Amino acid sequence: MARILRGEIRWASLDPVRGHEQAGRRPVLILSHDVFNDRSGTVIAMALTSREPRAQFPLTLELTSSKSPRRSWVKISQIRTLSVERIGRRLGGASAEELGDVLEGLGEIVG
């Protein structure tokens, strides 16, 4: 598999899940640093959705630079550590500014 890089948007298999976790095969934004991704066998990622959310920042952030065929929002509250075995092909990437905004939103949620 090709290297998994911070800021990439990739397909991921999120099942099995519990409660209000995002389920199924869906795009995720990779947050963890490249070295972590290479060495740990896992990545830290946030689920994306194409449904316009009711909650706004810091819970969701629209991605406008990813060149996705659909409008997409990062669900900042849906952060997961995933085995690299769950990660599929690359779909695109977030801009450095968007990645910074996502991390700022996470900081607001977890303090």
A tleap script that builds the chain and sets N, CA, C and O, in Angstrom:
source leaprc.protein.ff14SB
mol = sequence {
  NMET ALA ARG ILE LEU ARG GLY GLU ILE ARG
  TRP ALA SER LEU ASP PRO VAL ARG GLY HIE
  GLU GLN ALA GLY ARG ARG PRO VAL LEU ILE
  LEU SER HIE ASP VAL PHE ASN ASP ARG SER
  GLY THR VAL ILE ALA MET ALA LEU THR SER
  ARG GLU PRO ARG ALA GLN PHE PRO LEU THR
  LEU GLU LEU THR SER SER LYS SER PRO ARG
  ARG SER TRP VAL LYS ILE SER GLN ILE ARG
  THR LEU SER VAL GLU ARG ILE GLY ARG ARG
  LEU GLY GLY ALA SER ALA GLU GLU LEU GLY
  ASP VAL LEU GLU GLY LEU GLY GLU ILE VAL
  CGLY
}
set mol.1.N position { 0.842 -1.182 0.000 }
set mol.1.CA position { 0.000 0.000 0.000 }
set mol.1.C position { 0.888 1.246 0.000 }
set mol.1.O position { 1.953 1.263 0.617 }
set mol.2.N position { 0.441 2.269 -0.688 }
set mol.2.CA position { 1.165 3.539 -0.715 }
set mol.2.C position { 1.145 4.173 0.674 }
set mol.2.O position { 0.266 3.892 1.489 }
set mol.3.N position { 2.119 5.021 0.921 }
set mol.3.CA position { 2.173 5.721 2.208 }
set mol.3.C position { 0.877 6.475 2.456 }
set mol.3.O position { 0.263 7.017 1.536 }
set mol.4.N position { 0.483 6.495 3.699 }
set mol.4.CA position { -0.698 7.248 4.129 }
set mol.4.C position { -0.183 8.540 4.737 }
set mol.4.O position { 0.575 8.524 5.708 }
set mol.5.N position { -0.602 9.665 4.155 }
set mol.5.CA position { -0.041 10.958 4.535 }
set mol.5.C position { -1.059 11.843 5.228 }
set mol.5.O position { -2.255 11.796 4.941 }
set mol.6.N position { -0.553 12.655 6.152 }
set mol.6.CA position { -1.390 13.621 6.867 }
set mol.6.C position { -2.053 14.565 5.863 }
set mol.6.O position { -1.414 15.055 4.932 }
set mol.7.N position { -3.351 14.808 6.074 }
set mol.7.CA position { -4.094 15.705 5.208 }
set mol.7.C position { -4.788 15.019 4.045 }
set mol.7.O position { -5.601 15.637 3.357 }
set mol.8.N position { -4.472 13.732 3.815 }
set mol.8.CA position { -5.142 13.004 2.737 }
set mol.8.C position { -6.575 12.664 3.124 }
set mol.8.O position { -6.900 12.509 4.301 }
set mol.9.N position { -7.408 12.554 2.121 }
set mol.9.CA position { -8.757 12.010 2.292 }
set mol.9.C position { -8.743 10.650 1.624 }
set mol.9.O position { -8.409 10.520 0.446 }
set mol.10.N position { -9.115 9.628 2.405 }
set mol.10.CA position { -9.086 8.244 1.918 }
set mol.10.C position { -10.361 7.518 2.308 }
set mol.10.O position { -11.040 7.880 3.269 }
set mol.11.N position { -10.664 6.497 1.545 }
set mol.11.CA position { -11.759 5.610 1.936 }
set mol.11.C position { -11.329 4.837 3.173 }
set mol.11.O position { -10.153 4.511 3.334 }
set mol.12.N position { -12.297 4.544 4.053 }
set mol.12.CA position { -12.021 3.721 5.225 }
set mol.12.C position { -13.254 2.886 5.546 }
set mol.12.O position { -14.386 3.310 5.315 }
set mol.13.N position { -13.018 1.716 6.073 }
set mol.13.CA position { -14.089 0.848 6.544 }
set mol.13.C position { -14.214 1.052 8.048 }
set mol.13.O position { -13.312 0.688 8.804 }
set mol.14.N position { -15.330 1.633 8.484 }
set mol.14.CA position { -15.491 1.991 9.894 }
set mol.14.C position { -16.292 0.980 10.712 }
set mol.14.O position { -16.424 1.145 11.925 }
set mol.15.N position { -16.823 -0.053 10.081 }
set mol.15.CA position { -17.577 -1.060 10.822 }
set mol.15.C position { -16.622 -2.049 11.475 }
set mol.15.O position { -15.549 -2.286 10.921 }
set mol.16.N position { -16.945 -2.633 12.607 }
set mol.16.CA position { -18.167 -2.458 13.388 }
set mol.16.C position { -18.104 -1.189 14.246 }
set mol.16.O position { -17.029 -0.695 14.586 }
set mol.17.N position { -19.282 -0.686 14.579 }
set mol.17.CA position { -19.382 0.537 15.377 }
set mol.17.C position { -20.338 0.313 16.535 }
set mol.17.O position { -21.009 -0.715 16.619 }
set mol.18.N position { -20.386 1.281 17.413 }
set mol.18.CA position { -21.321 1.282 18.537 }
set mol.18.C position { -21.972 2.652 18.616 }
set mol.18.O position { -21.366 3.659 18.249 }
set mol.19.N position { -23.194 2.683 19.092 }
set mol.19.CA position { -23.881 3.941 19.387 }
set mol.19.C position { -23.915 4.920 18.235 }
set mol.19.O position { -24.385 4.582 17.149 }
set mol.20.N position { -23.422 6.135 18.457 }
set mol.20.CA position { -23.517 7.224 17.492 }
set mol.20.C position { -22.283 7.369 16.607 }
set mol.20.O position { -22.131 8.385 15.930 }
set mol.21.N position { -21.401 6.372 16.600 }
set mol.21.CA position { -20.224 6.436 15.744 }
set mol.21.C position { -20.636 6.372 14.274 }
set mol.21.O position { -21.668 5.794 13.934 }
set mol.22.N position { -19.820 6.971 13.409 }
set mol.22.CA position { -20.051 6.903 11.969 }
set mol.22.C position { -19.779 5.479 11.503 }
set mol.22.O position { -18.819 4.845 11.942 }
set mol.23.N position { -20.625 4.984 10.619 }
set mol.23.CA position { -20.536 3.591 10.203 }
set mol.23.C position { -20.268 3.473 8.709 }
set mol.23.O position { -20.368 4.444 7.959 }
set mol.24.N position { -19.924 2.258 8.301 }
set mol.24.CA position { -19.820 1.922 6.892 }
set mol.24.C position { -18.502 2.313 6.257 }
set mol.24.O position { -17.529 2.650 6.931 }
set mol.25.N position { -18.507 2.254 4.942 }
set mol.25.CA position { -17.353 2.658 4.144 }
set mol.25.C position { -17.555 4.119 3.803 }
set mol.25.O position { -18.539 4.482 3.159 }
set mol.26.N position { -16.632 4.954 4.229 }
set mol.26.CA position { -16.789 6.383 4.001 }
set mol.26.C position { -15.427 7.057 3.956 }
set mol.26.O position { -14.433 6.486 4.404 }
set mol.27.N position { -15.379 8.263 3.420 }
set mol.27.CA position { -14.110 8.996 3.407 }
set mol.27.C position { -13.731 9.471 4.806 }
set mol.27.O position { -14.589 9.795 5.627 }
set mol.28.N position { -12.431 9.503 5.054 }
set mol.28.CA position { -11.896 10.046 6.305 }
set mol.28.C position { -10.747 10.983 5.966 }
set mol.28.O position { -10.079 10.833 4.943 }
set mol.29.N position { -10.533 11.953 6.847 }
set mol.29.CA position { -9.394 12.864 6.751 }
set mol.29.C position { -8.316 12.364 7.703 }
set mol.29.O position { -8.568 12.211 8.898 }
set mol.30.N position { -7.126 12.110 7.188 }
set mol.30.CA position { -6.020 11.615 8.003 }
set mol.30.C position { -5.394 12.786 8.761 }
set mol.30.O position { -4.979 13.772 8.152 }
set mol.31.N position { -5.328 12.676 10.094 }
set mol.31.CA position { -4.786 13.733 10.942 }
set mol.31.C position { -3.388 13.434 11.458 }
set mol.31.O position { -2.597 14.352 11.673 }
set mol.32.N position { -3.078 12.169 11.657 }
set mol.32.CA position { -1.805 11.798 12.276 }
set mol.32.C position { -0.640 12.069 11.329 }
set mol.32.O position { -0.781 12.041 10.106 }
set mol.33.N position { 0.516 12.333 11.938 }
set mol.33.CA position { 1.727 12.633 11.179 }
set mol.33.C position { 2.193 11.413 10.389 }
set mol.33.O position { 1.913 10.274 10.765 }
set mol.34.N position { 2.899 11.660 9.303 }
set mol.34.CA position { 3.356 10.607 8.402 }
set mol.34.C position { 4.202 9.553 9.116 }
set mol.34.O position { 4.040 8.361 8.855 }
set mol.35.N position { 5.093 9.966 10.004 }
set mol.35.CA position { 5.953 9.023 10.726 }
set mol.35.C position { 5.108 8.095 11.589 }
set mol.35.O position { 5.358 6.890 11.633 }
set mol.36.N position { 4.105 8.650 12.278 }
set mol.36.CA position { 3.192 7.831 13.080 }
set mol.36.C position { 2.491 6.814 12.187 }
set mol.36.O position { 2.411 5.633 12.526 }
set mol.37.N position { 1.987 7.272 11.052 }
set mol.37.CA position { 1.272 6.387 10.130 }
set mol.37.C position { 2.167 5.258 9.639 }
set mol.37.O position { 1.728 4.113 9.527 }
set mol.38.N position { 3.431 5.583 9.345 }
set mol.38.CA position { 4.377 4.585 8.833 }
set mol.38.C position { 4.744 3.534 9.872 }
set mol.38.O position { 4.901 2.358 9.543 }
set mol.39.N position { 4.881 3.955 11.123 }
set mol.39.CA position { 5.474 3.083 12.142 }
set mol.39.C position { 4.495 2.399 13.072 }
set mol.39.O position { 4.827 1.368 13.658 }
set mol.40.N position { 3.289 2.945 13.225 }
set mol.40.CA position { 2.386 2.419 14.256 }
set mol.40.C position { 1.428 1.350 13.757 }
set mol.40.O position { 0.890 0.584 14.557 }
set mol.41.N position { 1.208 1.285 12.456 }
set mol.41.CA position { 0.194 0.363 11.943 }
set mol.41.C position { -1.216 0.906 12.092 }
set mol.41.O position { -2.192 0.219 11.792 }
set mol.42.N position { -1.314 2.153 12.564 }
set mol.42.CA position { -2.612 2.812 12.719 }
set mol.42.C position { -2.525 4.238 12.197 }
set mol.42.O position { -1.436 4.769 11.976 }
set mol.43.N position { -3.690 4.850 12.002 }
set mol.43.CA position { -3.787 6.268 11.667 }
set mol.43.C position { -4.858 6.883 12.557 }
set mol.43.O position { -5.740 6.184 13.055 }
set mol.44.N position { -4.777 8.185 12.751 }
set mol.44.CA position { -5.822 8.916 13.454 }
set mol.44.C position { -6.550 9.721 12.396 }
set mol.44.O position { -5.933 10.467 11.635 }
set mol.45.N position { -7.877 9.567 12.351 }
set mol.45.CA position { -8.652 10.159 11.266 }
set mol.45.C position { -10.001 10.653 11.771 }
set mol.45.O position { -10.457 10.285 12.853 }
set mol.46.N position { -10.629 11.504 10.950 }
set mol.46.CA position { -11.986 11.990 11.218 }
set mol.46.C position { -12.871 11.641 10.036 }
set mol.46.O position { -12.456 11.743 8.882 }
set mol.47.N position { -14.093 11.230 10.335 }
set mol.47.CA position { -15.043 10.866 9.296 }
set mol.47.C position { -15.534 12.104 8.548 }
set mol.47.O position { -15.633 13.191 9.116 }
set mol.48.N position { -15.840 11.917 7.267 }
set mol.48.CA position { -16.451 12.961 6.452 }
set mol.48.C position { -17.890 12.582 6.162 }
set mol.48.O position { -18.259 11.409 6.204 }
set mol.49.N position { -18.694 13.588 5.869 }
set mol.49.CA position { -20.078 13.364 5.483 }
set mol.49.C position { -20.420 14.269 4.313 }
set mol.49.O position { -19.839 15.343 4.158 }
set mol.50.N position { -21.366 13.832 3.490 }
set mol.50.CA position { -21.841 14.680 2.393 }
set mol.50.C position { -23.185 15.315 2.746 }
set mol.50.O position { -23.731 16.099 1.969 }
set mol.51.N position { -23.711 14.978 3.910 }
set mol.51.CA position { -24.958 15.596 4.375 }
set mol.51.C position { -24.646 16.904 5.074 }
set mol.51.O position { -23.819 16.956 5.984 }
set mol.52.N position { -25.315 17.958 4.639 }
set mol.52.CA position { -25.081 19.250 5.272 }
set mol.52.C position { -25.503 19.160 6.730 }
set mol.52.O position { -26.659 18.860 7.027 }
set mol.53.N position { -24.574 19.416 7.637 }
set mol.53.CA position { -24.868 19.235 9.060 }
set mol.53.C position { -25.637 20.415 9.640 }
set mol.53.O position { -25.610 21.525 9.107 }
set mol.54.N position { -26.322 20.142 10.749 }
set mol.54.CA position { -26.997 21.207 11.493 }
set mol.54.C position { -26.014 21.911 12.409 }
set mol.54.O position { -26.097 23.124 12.601 }
set mol.55.N position { -25.088 21.158 12.971 }
set mol.55.CA position { -24.071 21.742 13.866 }
set mol.55.C position { -23.009 22.427 13.018 }
set mol.55.O position { -22.698 21.976 11.915 }
set mol.56.N position { -22.469 23.490 13.521 }
set mol.56.CA position { -21.420 24.220 12.804 }
set mol.56.C position { -20.094 24.068 13.542 }
set mol.56.O position { -19.973 23.260 14.463 }
set mol.57.N position { -19.105 24.853 13.130 }
set mol.57.CA position { -17.788 24.817 13.750 }
set mol.57.C position { -17.933 25.048 15.238 }
set mol.57.O position { -18.675 25.959 15.604 }
set mol.58.N position { -17.301 24.318 16.121 }
set mol.58.CA position { -16.193 23.409 15.882 }
set mol.58.C position { -16.588 21.949 15.650 }
set mol.58.O position { -15.704 21.097 15.561 }
set mol.59.N position { -17.872 21.632 15.549 }
set mol.59.CA position { -18.253 20.224 15.366 }
set mol.59.C position { -18.111 19.751 13.925 }
set mol.59.O position { -17.836 18.576 13.686 }
set mol.60.N position { -18.293 20.649 12.968 }
set mol.60.CA position { -18.125 20.290 11.560 }
set mol.60.C position { -17.421 21.428 10.834 }
set mol.60.O position { -17.474 22.582 11.258 }
set mol.61.N position { -16.761 21.083 9.730 }
set mol.61.CA position { -16.090 22.073 8.904 }
set mol.61.C position { -16.205 21.636 7.455 }
set mol.61.O position { -15.843 20.510 7.113 }
set mol.62.N position { -16.704 22.515 6.607 }
set mol.62.CA position { -16.814 22.182 5.188 }
set mol.62.C position { -15.435 22.220 4.545 }
set mol.62.O position { -14.652 23.139 4.782 }
set mol.63.N position { -15.145 21.207 3.724 }
set mol.63.CA position { -13.913 21.182 2.945 }
set mol.63.C position { -14.230 21.724 1.562 }
set mol.63.O position { -15.135 21.228 0.891 }
set mol.64.N position { -13.507 22.718 1.142 }
set mol.64.CA position { -13.761 23.309 -0.176 }
set mol.64.C position { -12.615 23.076 -1.149 }
set mol.64.O position { -12.776 23.287 -2.351 }
set mol.65.N position { -11.462 22.644 -0.653 }
set mol.65.CA position { -10.301 22.494 -1.531 }
set mol.65.C position { -10.048 21.064 -1.973 }
set mol.65.O position { -9.095 20.822 -2.714 }
set mol.66.N position { -10.857 20.112 -1.550 }
set mol.66.CA position { -10.543 18.697 -1.776 }
set mol.66.C position { -10.861 18.223 -3.195 }
set mol.66.O position { -10.505 17.099 -3.549 }
set mol.67.N position { -11.512 19.034 -4.006 }
set mol.67.CA position { -11.901 18.671 -5.374 }
set mol.67.C position { -12.788 17.430 -5.396 }
set mol.67.O position { -12.788 16.672 -6.365 }
set mol.68.N position { -13.531 17.236 -4.336 }
set mol.68.CA position { -14.468 16.121 -4.253 }
set mol.68.C position { -15.651 16.398 -5.166 }
set mol.68.O position { -16.048 17.553 -5.322 }
set mol.69.N position { -16.224 15.358 -5.776 }
set mol.69.CA position { -17.399 15.586 -6.620 }
set mol.69.C position { -18.641 15.998 -5.818 }
set mol.69.O position { -19.624 16.469 -6.391 }
set mol.70.N position { -18.594 15.822 -4.499 }
set mol.70.CA position { -19.707 16.196 -3.624 }
set mol.70.C position { -19.214 17.156 -2.557 }
set mol.70.O position { -18.045 17.128 -2.174 }
set mol.71.N position { -20.116 18.009 -2.078 }
set mol.71.CA position { -19.774 18.845 -0.933 }
set mol.71.C position { -19.488 17.920 0.246 }
set mol.71.O position { -20.183 16.923 0.442 }
set mol.72.N position { -18.467 18.252 1.026 }
set mol.72.CA position { -18.072 17.382 2.136 }
set mol.72.C position { -17.773 18.205 3.373 }
set mol.72.O position { -17.241 19.312 3.296 }
set mol.73.N position { -18.128 17.637 4.512 }
set mol.73.CA position { -17.845 18.233 5.811 }
set mol.73.C position { -17.080 17.240 6.662 }
set mol.73.O position { -17.388 16.048 6.665 }
set mol.74.N position { -16.082 17.729 7.386 }
set mol.74.CA position { -15.363 16.911 8.357 }
set mol.74.C position { -16.184 16.909 9.635 }
set mol.74.O position { -16.576 17.967 10.127 }
set mol.75.N position { -16.442 15.730 10.168 }
set mol.75.CA position { -17.147 15.590 11.445 }
set mol.75.C position { -16.082 15.554 12.543 }
set mol.75.O position { -15.592 14.491 12.924 }
set mol.76.N position { -15.740 16.740 13.036 }
set mol.76.CA position { -14.614 16.878 13.953 }
set mol.76.C position { -14.813 16.067 15.229 }
set mol.76.O position { -13.838 15.623 15.835 }
set mol.77.N position { -16.041 15.872 15.637 }
set mol.77.CA position { -16.293 15.082 16.850 }
set mol.77.C position { -16.170 13.582 16.603 }
set mol.77.O position { -16.237 12.799 17.551 }
set mol.78.N position { -15.992 13.168 15.354 }
set mol.78.CA position { -15.896 11.742 15.020 }
set mol.78.C position { -14.451 11.366 14.707 }
set mol.78.O position { -14.129 10.982 13.582 }
set mol.79.N position { -13.586 11.480 15.712 }
set mol.79.CA position { -12.173 11.155 15.558 }
set mol.79.C position { -11.962 9.700 15.977 }
set mol.79.O position { -12.502 9.247 16.986 }
set mol.80.N position { -11.166 8.976 15.180 }
set mol.80.CA position { -10.940 7.551 15.452 }
set mol.80.C position { -9.493 7.184 15.162 }
set mol.80.O position { -8.846 7.773 14.296 }
set mol.81.N position { -9.003 6.203 15.902 }
set mol.81.CA position { -7.748 5.550 15.569 }
set mol.81.C position { -8.117 4.286 14.814 }
set mol.81.O position { -8.887 3.463 15.309 }
set mol.82.N position { -7.569 4.132 13.615 }
set mol.82.CA position { -7.929 3.025 12.727 }
set mol.82.C position { -6.681 2.249 12.320 }
set mol.82.O position { -5.620 2.836 12.105 }
set mol.83.N position { -6.810 0.942 12.216 }
set mol.83.CA position { -5.739 0.131 11.655 }
set mol.83.C position { -5.547 0.532 10.192 }
set mol.83.O position { -6.513 0.856 9.501 }
set mol.84.N position { -4.310 0.510 9.727 }
set mol.84.CA position { -4.071 0.820 8.317 }
set mol.84.C position { -4.762 -0.191 7.407 }
set mol.84.O position { -4.975 0.087 6.227 }
set mol.85.N position { -5.113 -1.357 7.940 }
set mol.85.CA position { -5.841 -2.357 7.161 }
set mol.85.C position { -7.240 -1.889 6.794 }
set mol.85.O position { -7.835 -2.412 5.852 }
set mol.86.N position { -7.780 -0.908 7.524 }
set mol.86.CA position { -9.105 -0.352 7.234 }
set mol.86.C position { -9.056 0.754 6.179 }
set mol.86.O position { -10.100 1.176 5.681 }
set mol.87.N position { -7.862 1.225 5.835 }
set mol.87.CA position { -7.702 2.386 4.969 }
set mol.87.C position { -7.574 1.949 3.514 }
set mol.87.O position { -6.812 1.041 3.183 }
set mol.88.N position { -8.339 2.620 2.655 }
set mol.88.CA position { -8.337 2.322 1.222 }
set mol.88.C position { -7.681 3.411 0.403 }
set mol.88.O position { -6.807 4.136 0.879 }
set mol.89.N position { -8.119 3.510 -0.836 }
set mol.89.CA position { -7.463 4.403 -1.793 }
set mol.89.C position { -7.663 5.874 -1.464 }
set mol.89.O position { -8.603 6.262 -0.771 }
set mol.90.N position { -6.759 6.663 -1.980 }
set mol.90.CA position { -6.759 8.111 -1.787 }
set mol.90.C position { -7.836 8.740 -2.663 }
set mol.90.O position { -7.999 8.380 -3.829 }
set mol.91.N position { -8.571 9.690 -2.077 }
set mol.91.CA position { -9.615 10.411 -2.807 }
set mol.91.C position { -9.236 11.858 -3.086 }
set mol.91.O position { -9.763 12.476 -4.011 }
set mol.92.N position { -8.338 12.389 -2.298 }
set mol.92.CA position { -7.966 13.792 -2.424 }
set mol.92.C position { -7.239 14.224 -1.183 }
set mol.92.O position { -6.611 13.418 -0.497 }
set mol.93.N position { -7.330 15.521 -0.897 }
set mol.93.CA position { -6.659 16.027 0.285 }
set mol.93.C position { -7.221 17.360 0.711 }
set mol.93.O position { -7.832 18.075 -0.082 }
set mol.94.N position { -7.011 17.685 1.959 }
set mol.94.CA position { -7.408 18.974 2.507 }
set mol.94.C position { -6.234 19.939 2.368 }
set mol.94.O position { -5.077 19.519 2.349 }
set mol.95.N position { -6.532 21.217 2.273 }
set mol.95.CA position { -5.466 22.217 2.234 }
set mol.95.C position { -4.834 22.330 3.618 }
set mol.95.O position { -5.414 21.894 4.612 }
set mol.96.N position { -3.651 22.913 3.672 }
set mol.96.CA position { -2.983 23.133 4.959 }
set mol.96.C position { -3.845 24.011 5.860 }
set mol.96.O position { -3.909 23.786 7.068 }
set mol.97.N position { -4.503 25.005 5.280 }
set mol.97.CA position { -5.376 25.885 6.063 }
set mol.97.C position { -6.561 25.109 6.628 }
set mol.97.O position { -6.913 25.287 7.795 }
set mol.98.N position { -7.180 24.254 5.821 }
set mol.98.CA position { -8.308 23.452 6.308 }
set mol.98.C position { -7.867 22.499 7.411 }
set mol.98.O position { -8.566 22.340 8.411 }
set mol.99.N position { -6.718 21.868 7.236 }
set mol.99.CA position { -6.206 20.961 8.257 }
set mol.99.C position { -5.979 21.717 9.564 }
set mol.99.O position { -6.295 21.209 10.640 }
set mol.100.N position { -5.441 22.911 9.474 }
set mol.100.CA position { -5.258 23.742 10.662 }
set mol.100.C position { -6.575 24.086 11.330 }
set mol.100.O position { -6.677 24.068 12.557 }
set mol.101.N position { -7.596 24.404 10.518 }
set mol.101.CA position { -8.922 24.712 11.063 }
set mol.101.C position { -9.531 23.505 11.762 }
set mol.101.O position { -10.156 23.643 12.813 }
set mol.102.N position { -9.351 22.317 11.179 }
set mol.102.CA position { -9.861 21.088 11.791 }
set mol.102.C position { -9.194 20.866 13.145 }
set mol.102.O position { -9.872 20.553 14.123 }
set mol.103.N position { -7.886 21.025 13.210 }
set mol.103.CA position { -7.167 20.846 14.469 }
set mol.103.C position { -7.580 21.901 15.495 }
set mol.103.O position { -7.653 21.613 16.689 }
set mol.104.N position { -7.846 23.110 15.036 }
set mol.104.CA position { -8.342 24.160 15.943 }
set mol.104.C position { -9.708 23.765 16.501 }
set mol.104.O position { -9.958 23.931 17.695 }
set mol.105.N position { -10.592 23.245 15.649 }
set mol.105.CA position { -11.904 22.789 16.110 }
set mol.105.C position { -11.794 21.673 17.118 }
set mol.105.O position { -12.525 21.656 18.109 }
set mol.106.N position { -10.884 20.732 16.881 }
set mol.106.CA position { -10.665 19.644 17.837 }
set mol.106.C position { -10.203 20.203 19.169 }
set mol.106.O position { -10.645 19.752 20.225 }
set mol.107.N position { -9.311 21.188 19.120 }
set mol.107.CA position { -8.839 21.826 20.343 }
set mol.107.C position { -9.976 22.482 21.125 }
set mol.107.O position { -9.985 22.455 22.356 }
set mol.108.N position { -10.933 23.068 20.410 }
set mol.108.CA position { -12.073 23.680 21.071 }
set mol.108.C position { -12.966 22.643 21.748 }
set mol.108.O position { -13.548 22.906 22.800 }
set mol.109.N position { -13.068 21.468 21.140 }
set mol.109.CA position { -13.920 20.415 21.698 }
set mol.109.C position { -13.282 19.777 22.929 }
set mol.109.O position { -13.947 19.568 23.944 }
set mol.110.N position { -11.988 19.469 22.835 }
set mol.110.CA position { -11.335 18.751 23.932 }
set mol.110.C position { -10.606 19.653 24.907 }
set mol.110.O position { -10.173 19.207 25.970 }
set mol.111.N position { -10.467 20.935 24.546 }
set mol.111.CA position { -9.863 21.916 25.452 }
set mol.111.C position { -8.409 21.735 25.553 }
set mol.111.O position { -7.743 22.477 26.275 }
savepdb mol mol.pdb
quit
